[in-house]
Amino acid sequence: MDPTSGILPGTLDLLILKAVSLGAKHGYGILLRIEQMSGEAFSIEQGALYPALYRLEHQGLLDTEWGVSENNRRAKYYSLTAAGRKRLRQETESWNRVASAMATALKATS
Amino acid sequence: MRRLRDLFHRRTFEDRMSEEIRFHIEHRVEDLIRRGHSPDEARRLAILEFGSREAHKEKCREAGGFLFFSEIWRDLQYASRILRRSPGFTFIAVLSLALGIGANTVVFSVLEALILRPLPITEPRQVYSVNSGGQPQQSFPNYRDLRDRNSAFESLFAYRVAPMNLDVAGSAQRVWGYLVTGNYWTSLGIKPALGRFFTAAEDVNPGASPYAVLSYATWRNRFASDPSIPGKEIRLNGHSYTVLGVAPAPFHGTELFYWPEVWVPMTMQPQIEGRSWLEERNDYNCWVAGRLKPGVLPQQAEANLETIAVQLGREYPLMGKLHFSLTAPGLVGALFRALVSGFAGGIMLLALLVLLAACANLASLLSARASDRFREMAIRVSIGAGRARIIRQLLTESLFISLLGGLAGCIMAVALLRLLSAWHAPLDFPVQFDVSPDWRVFLFAFGAAIATGILFGLGPAWQAWSADPALGLKGANLPGSRRRWAVRDLLLPVQFAICCALVTTSLVAARGLMRSIHTPLGFRPDGAAVIGYDVGLAGYDVPKGATFERRALDAIAQLPGVESAAYSSSVPLSIDQSHTTVYREGTTDFRASNMLPGVSYYYVSPGYFHTAGTRLLAGREFDTHDDRQAPMVAIVNVTLARRVVGTADAVGRRFGYNQKLVEIVGVVEDGKYESLTELPASAVYFSTRQMYSPTIVLMARTSRPESEMATEMRQAMAGLDPHLPIYGAGSLRQMLGLVYLPMNAAAIALGSFGVLAIMLSITGIYGLAAYTVSRRVREIGIRMAIGAHPSQILATLLGRTGVLAGVGGIVGLALGIAGSKFLASIVYQATPQDPVVVGLAVASMTIAGVAAALGPARRALGVDPIQALRQE
């Protein structure tokens, strides 16, 4: 089973960027945030989040920093870089474009 | 950069990734507990929700961009752990590879030194030896004409090997040098280490250039690295020469094996050698080589020389026909190049066979192990490892082994090559091998290691690739092992066949060597002590020299223990061999049609044949009456008698020599003159009372030890003239050393390969047998428990190995016998049609096989059924 099934390809990255854009978060926090944002409509295998995080970090879209979590543990916090913020804007726009185009297309009756 | 840094911080990367994931799961567990799950339930759920931790980690590493390095690193760690866990296997694997790679490295560096490595001169590829009739010899007038008329060479130079007598601190020492033309140094592009070299000015006036250039080693050893040596006087052959300069350290002329000590201009030849041949068109005494003009191909140069040959043939009709060919310099023109290349190539082939045997050895061991690890592989595949990953792991393991083996092999090879380079042939001749390994050799060894690693790693990797993990998890063995015969069963017989062929070949060579020691030489070298000297080098003229030779003979003959003594200009099979031309019986017409060229000649004293142990078949030896007042007489061997008068019954007949008629007074048995493998050759002997030679070999037949005798002979000579340089004092056999050298080299090389082959077959059989036993301990226990006889157990366990080895052995024996035929050209009297060789080969391989299987067999019989059944 593909651990990321249940969400459209490419959307996980966008969701992560969006989740992080609202403030630095650790991996588990990002997961909870995505579940909350999407109304738990997207279910992913939890571990599949991390390869995506590492990929975004490697692309320079996310910055990381070790800090102390709300339950007093050492945790790795992710935040958006300038490039990440720019990418989020672009992806959101293009997503909206595609979504509205799709909506129009599917509404057509004749 | 980032990648490098990450790699450096690999541990931190791994640790932090684990910590991050641990944090995630802990956090999740707390949340789930808060939602009302029990702690155990919460932990189970959290882990389930997270998914395959290893697979995600792997993807993180990939995303992090240095998956490749980290995987290699982990593969290596894993491989070293696996190998440490089975030290016996590792030892056998590394040992067989070390032997294989070590042997190849040694052979390759010899090959490289002999054939591939260019001479230490400027642009060596442009320098060629000019051969005429397969040898680089040329007469000096011909050389001059070639030099002046050709349009292909930038410069053409001549050189000649010449022994000289160097006065060092009042004592005379014989040194080996070169007579060279003035353009020698500029042609080779050598810059002096000190002072200057000869120039064209040294070619102009005969006898007016008493100059010398010293080799670096001579300057260092004999002149204590005296920095002010240029301009100083040294004495060569009693004459004063001015040292002009010192050659650079690596330079040793253009011949690979001959390391001269001193160079003297060619114009000084008459003074150095006594008799001048510089104006003799038919005396082929110097070697010719030259540097081609840029852009001129060797074929073009050959064509150019051929046109000159035609011109010269027209101008000098009495001269034999010239036919020129160019070869790379270094091995006496074309003379030894083909032989050495063939020999070295053959040995390289054998070395590769050894390596192949080692590979087959390892491949069969690894395949056997692979079926054991089938379960491990199946588990790894089922928990998410890709097949490619597993294959890489297996290849990493085999490369790890092969690199270890290569390293060990290199160490052994370097040690052996050091010994070989330091070895000086026990000859009176500056023969030296420089086979010290360089970067090319190490590159070769590294390449060989990698190639073998891949070669023997591929089989097991392929098995892993095609395996079905579901079968493995069910506890099945590798599918292949269900079949009665698998591909890997081929590996043992292949390896055994190669080893058996090598053993057979080396036995053939060894037998040939043993037989050649007893081969009839036409004289008896055992029990003869010799000393060589050259009165010419000590400045004696002909009458003084002749008197001295007789005095010396008298002195030696009176030594205690000498049964008989005699002297000659040279002895057969020593380095110093000369040819002459005689003319058929009764002819006064000295034209080419009656010519018999290529006759070995010797000047011998009365009693020589008796002393040398050469049988006189008819007529008489020379006596004291055969002097300059008497008619010219000669003794011939049977072959020459037949050629010159048509029958061996030749006493009293005459032949033409040197514009005179010579009477045959004796016929002696045939012998070997230049090499042990030559066909029956002609030889003629003249009396030392009628012909004069300044170089003398004095021989004494004695029942005392030869070396002891030789020492006394040397002392006796010193009593007559302390300044006379003596060379080659010792047994006659030592003086023949050069003739036996290629044969000894072949026998040593092949012998070593034979030993290697036996060791490899022992490790191969031992490895496989030991493995079979260890794997089937449980089965052995059951069989014992139900009352199997030990012989039955052994037959089940090792019968298959035995059959495989037997088949391989028979094939190998046949191959070895077939392959040994080419040996006959190098090792005299090597013949594979010899029951002793076949018997010995079979016996040694059987003993090796049985010895190898003995340990595992004992282990199998020592199995305690109760213990064995309790296992697992």
Chai-1 contact restraints between the chains, C-beta under 6 A:
chainA,res_idxA,chainB,res_idxB,connection_type,confidence,min_distance_angstrom,max_distance_angstrom,comment,restraint_id
A,P3,B,G51,contact,1.0,0.0,6.0,A-B,restraint_1
A,G27,B,H24,contact,1.0,0.0,6.0,A-B,restraint_2
A,Y28,B,H24,contact,1.0,0.0,6.0,A-B,restraint_3
A,Y28,B,H27,contact,1.0,0.0,6.0,A-B,restraint_4
A,E45,B,G51,contact,1.0,0.0,6.0,A-B,restraint_5
A,Q46,B,E49,contact,1.0,0.0,6.0,A-B,restraint_6
A,Q46,B,F50,contact,1.0,0.0,6.0,A-B,restraint_7
A,G47,B,F50,contact,1.0,0.0,6.0,A-B,restraint_8
A,G47,B,G51,contact,1.0,0.0,6.0,A-B,restraint_9
A,G47,B,H56,contact,1.0,0.0,6.0,A-B,restraint_10
A,Y50,B,H56,contact,1.0,0.0,6.0,A-B,restraint_11
A,Y50,B,C60,contact,1.0,0.0,6.0,A-B,restraint_12
A,P51,B,K59,contact,1.0,0.0,6.0,A-B,restraint_13
A,P51,B,C60,contact,1.0,0.0,6.0,A-B,restraint_14
A,P51,B,A63,contact,1.0,0.0,6.0,A-B,restraint_15
A,Y54,B,C60,contact,1.0,0.0,6.0,A-B,restraint_16
A,Y54,B,A63,contact,1.0,0.0,6.0,A-B,restraint_17
A,Y54,B,G64,contact,1.0,0.0,6.0,A-B,restraint_18
A,R55,B,A63,contact,1.0,0.0,6.0,A-B,restraint_19
A,H58,B,A63,contact,1.0,0.0,6.0,A-B,restraint_20
A,H58,B,G64,contact,1.0,0.0,6.0,A-B,restraint_21
A,H58,B,G65,contact,1.0,0.0,6.0,A-B,restraint_22
A,R73,B,F23,contact,1.0,0.0,6.0,A-B,restraint_23
A,A75,B,F23,contact,1.0,0.0,6.0,A-B,restraint_24
A,K76,B,E20,contact,1.0,0.0,6.0,A-B,restraint_25
